[in-house]
Amino acid sequence: MDASSMAESRRVEFPLKDGVMAGLDFGEPARPFDLVFVHANGFNAKTYRTLLAPLAARLRILAVDLRGHGRSQLPTKTQGRRSWRDLGDDVAELVHKLGHPVWLAGHSMGGTSSLLAAAKVPHQVKGLVLFDPVIMPRLFTLFAGSPFYPAADYSRIPIARQAAGRRAVFASPEAAFQAYKGRGAFKTWPDQVLADYLADGLKPMADGQAELACAPAWEASNFASQGHNPWAAARRYPGPIHILRAEHGSTCKVGDGAALMRRNRRLTLKTVAGTSHFLPMERPDVAREAILSALGCASAHQSAV
């Protein structure tokens, strides 16, 4: 898809009790928001521009930067932090400020944060579309919520330890692009998506270098802090939940989904063949269709009951 053919987004800011949440506004500004989209750990709203912009002809979408990411100005306290409740609370507060019910969609940590928000403000969320959300097995979830889980000690959690040691400063945005292109987590990413991620994922330094907007310590804290309970959130939220899971390396570890579906009878689970955890980057066509289908089906269902 030619980037020049995509709808332009508008930068927006929303004051929350802890600071300012930044975002990108796609679609007709005269209509209310239909959907709020929430990104994965370490990324930002602009990373998903090529996914969301083509939807702007039919929907108005707000893609937000979570605290510690992109251009949002919200505190990132890691000491004593044990869960993503702060992220879920931010999304819930934002939804409340919008003043009307919306759909929530999100990738990975953004999907889980959306689920936590929906459980907190269920009457303000029409439904959820989640792309490989982080939902660990129930026993792990119970352990992660206990005092025995080493959330504050990154060295005992391999993925958090790796994130904490991530390179934070680059000579230039171009140097960062070349360092990431075709490697590690970015191996399957199109060049335009990587460029969009870095556009808001780096911030300039006084000496001309570029620094990650999401500090490695905050990214590590997100990996380590698993004391929230998405299983309980799915039970508390009564609306539709549509989950698209990766075939390889999925973080949505719910087996065949039956146990999760017992908690929410309106939950659907689909595995997208050939995808990794970066499903929205690899198959944006499938992700867009899931969003459109979910919103359309919800309207049809509601008119039929």
N, C-alpha and C positions, 0 to 999 in steps of 0.2 A: 504494500500500500504506500502510495506517495504521500510523504508527510505534508506536502503543500496542499493536499486535498482534504486534510482533516480540519475540523472546526477549531477555531482558536478558543483558548480558555482564558478566564479572567481570574486574577489573583484576588483572594478575599481573606479577611481576618475576622475571627470571632473572639470576643473577650470572654474568658472563663474565670472562675474564682481564683485560679492559681496563676493566670497569665493569659497569653494570647495563642489561640490555635489558628494556624494558617491553612489555606487550602486553595484548590483550583475549582472554578465554577464553569461547567460545561453546559451548553444548551441555551434555550431561550430565557433571558433574564426576567421576562414579565410573568413567567409561570412559576409556581412553587417547585421546590426540589422534589423530585421523585425518589432519588436514591442517594445515599451517602456511601462512599467507597473508602475502605481503610486498608492501608498497605501492610506489608510484611516487615519483620524486624530488620533494621539496618537500612531500609529503603525510604521512600517518600512518595507523596501523591503523584509527582510528575513522572515517576518511573512507569506509571500505567497510562500515560497519555495516549499511546497508540491503541490501547485496548478500549479506552473510554470515549475518545473523541468521536469515533464513528456513530456512537449511540446518541450523540447530541441532537441529531435530527428528530429523534422521537422522545427523548427523555431529557430532563434537566438533572445533572449529576453534580454533587459536591464531593470531591476527593480531598481528604484531609491529611495533614502531617501530624502524626502522633507526637506526644511529648518526647523531646530528645531527638527529633528527626526533622529533616527539611528546614523549613523557615519558621516553625512554631517556636514560641518563646514561653516555655513551661519548665518548671524546675525538674531536675533529674537527680533525685536523692537515692543513692544506692544503699547507703548504710541501713541495715535492718529491713530492707525490702525483700519480700518473699513471694509476691504474686503480681498478676497483671490487673488487679482490681483498680489501680490508679488509671490505667489505660481505658478500661471499661467504663469507669466513672466519667472520664473526660468525654467519651463518645456519648454516653447517656446525657450529660449536661448539654452537649452540643445539640443533640436531638431535641431536648426540651426547649432550647432557645429558638429552634427553627419554628416552633409553634404549631406544627401540624404533623400528623403521622407520615413516616417515610419508610421505604425499604432500606435495609442495610446490606452491604456486600463487603467482602474482605478476603484477603489472601493471607494464609498462614497465621501469624500473630494477629493480623488485622481481622481475620475471620473470627478467631476466638474472642478478641476484644469486642467485636460486634455482638457476639452471642452473650457475653457478660452484660453488655449494655442493654440488650433486648430483655434480659431477665430482670433488670432493674427498672426499666420503664416500658413494660410490655404493651401498654395501651398507646404508646407513641411509635411503635415499630410494626409496620404492616407485615413484614416477613424478612427472611434472611436468605442470601445466596452466598455460600461460603466455598472458597477455593482452597482445598487441602488445608483446612484449619488444623491448628495444633490441638489435638485431643488425645492425650495419653491414656493407656489402659487404666481401668478404675483403681486397681491396687496401687499403681504408681501414683495416681492422683491423690489417694489417701495418704501415702507416704510423704509426698511432696508438701502436703498441708500440715504435716506433723512437725514438732520441734526438732526431730532427728534429721531432717533433710538439710544438707549443707548448702543452702541457697547463697549464703554470703561468702562461701569459700569457692571461688571460681576454679581453683587448682584441682578440685575433686570432681569437677564436671567437665569432661573432655571438650564438648562443643563450646562451652563458656570460656574455657581456658584458651581455646583457639581464637575466639573472638577478641578476648582481652589482649592478645598479642598481635592483633591485626595492625598493619601499617596505617598510620593516621595522617601522615603528611606527604605530599607529592610536590615535585618541582613545579608542576603546572597541571591544569585539567587534561591536557593532551597526554602528559606522562601517566596520569591515572588511567586514562582510557587504554593506553597501550599495555599497562600493567595488568589490567583486568580482561581485556579482549580475549575470548576463547579459552579462558582459564577458570578453574575452580567452579564456584557457584554460577559464574557467568558464561560457562562453556556453551550453553544452548541458547543464549540470548542474541536476538538480532542487534546489529550495531546501533540502530536508532533507539532501541529501548535502553541500551547501555548508556548512550549519550544523554538521554532524558534523565536517567537515574543520577548521573554525575552533575547535570545542570543544577539540581537542587541538593545533591548529596555531598557537594563540596562547598566550602566557604573560603573566600580569599583571606590570606594572612598579610600582615603589614610588610613582610619581606618579599612579597610576590609569589610565595608558594600557596598551595591549596591544601586545606585541612578537611577531613571528613566532618560533615555536619552532625552525624551520629557518632559520638565518641565511642571508641572500642569498649570502654568500661561500661557504658550504658547498654550497648549491644550485648555484652557478656551478662549483665544483670538481667536482661530480658530472657536470655537462654536459661539462666540459672533459677529464676524466680517462677516456680511452677506451682505455687500454693493455692491458686484459684481452682475452681471446680466446674469445668464446662459440662460435666454430666448433670450436675444439679441445676445449672443454668438452663439446659435443654428441657428439664422437667418443669421449671418455673415458667418458661416462656411458652404460651399456648399457640402461637402462630405458626405458619409454615416455615420450615427450615429445609433448604435445598443444598446438599453438599455434593460437590464434585471433588473426587479424590484422585490423587496421582496413582499411576500403576506402579511406579518404581520410586522407592525412597520416600514414601508418603509419611507425613506427620499426623495423619488422621488414623490412629491405631485403634479402631473400634470393631475389628473383626468383620463379620458380615453385616454389622449395623443393627442387628436385632435388638440387642440390649439398649442401644440408644433410642431406637424407634419405640420401644416400650415406654420410654420417658416422654416422648413427643410423638403422638400418633400422626402428626402431619409432616413428619420428617421423611425425606427421600435421600438416598445415597447412591451415587453413580461413580464408577471408576472409569476414568478416561484413558483408553488404551494408548500406550506409547509415550506417556508423559511422565515427567519427574515432578518433584515438589514445585518446580517453576512452571506449572501448568498454564497460568495466565500469559506468560511470556511465550511459551511454546505453541499454544493453541488459543490465541485470542479469539478466533472465530467461534470456537466451542464455548468459551467464557461469555462472549457477547450474546450468543444464542441462549445460553442458560439464563442470563439476566432478563432478556426480552421474554422468554418463555415463562419464567417465574412470575413476572409482573402481569403478563397477559392471562396466564392461568388463574392467578389470584383474582383478577377482575371477573373472569368468567365464573369462578367458583362462588364468589360473593354474590353475584347477581342471580345465581341458581338456588341459593338457600334462603 
